[in-house]
Amino acid sequence: NNNINTTSRVSAIRTPRRNDIQRWSRQHAMHVAFGNLENEIRDWTQDNGPWRRALFQLWNGWPRAHIAQHFEPIQAQVATRDNFASFGDLVTISQDGDLYNPNTIDAKLDLSKGEPRLYFMELHGPRPLSVRWLTRHTQVTQCLASLDNQPFWLAVHIPTPSENDHKPTLTNTKVFLIPPRHFVKLHAGTWHAGPFWRPSKHNDSADLDRMTFVNLELADTNVVDHFSVDLLEEYNVHDPHATIPVVIHDES
């Protein structure tokens, strides 16, 4: 009965949204047929245009899986030096000649347990923000930055003790928006997922089918120091497509 009710709830949400897409497609076909695209272009390109606004709501609200019916969504927040401190360091631009200060502007690194590896990591997307699996690296303070000067999201959880198989919990998982011209250093053992991103509303010409990130870790991090957990395991959720929803606020 629970599965039937869940299916009905999801169908009740998805059906009108599919109808909206079909309606937009018919309207677009008519505009093309009669050569009347000016109004449609305006509706798509203006920030408050009805088509653009409706599609934005559709993108953020489309239920990816029934899990959205059972858990409160995670509220994404913009990362600052202070609110990210439990998970790592948020670092922005320093002036030439500024002295090293890991307490205020710099990142305190630990690359002592292996050979460091600094490389460009290309990911394909966009990668819509949804959370289920978290990963940690216990032997290195990993660093990530967008080479494309674009914002991105990370889901994080504070490090947990290795003994007694302590695992991260959904209630203590946070999601942060990393602003452009910043990089993050994750404390050794910080659980994380991402990076995630979506098409930029500020730069429509940006090639966000893929993004390139600067990644600093160890040469064998992804071979011997890569541990992942399923956040939904404690809730006995077995649907492989289920994810935890995230509320995204304006990243401007």
Disulfide bonds with the S-S distance in Angstrom:
none
